Amino acid sequence: MSGGCAVGSSIRAIAADATVTFGNFDPVPATRFEACADGLTLADHDTELFWKKKTGTGG
């Protein structure tokens, strides 16, 4: 595999024959995540999942 990726683009797919498809970077929409009133979770409107907020370094 060889080639380059333009600034602002990213690799979208790599096929079995090593063909690379590039595309523009799609930022996460500002409305995708919403802080819940409990202050401990986030609602993900794309997947309809809730995510627990983590603090610290984790491990």
Buried (B, 14 or more C-beta within 10 A) or exposed (E): EEEEEEEEEEEEEEEEEEEBEEEEEEEEEEEEEEEEEEEEBBBBEEEEEEEEEEEEEEE
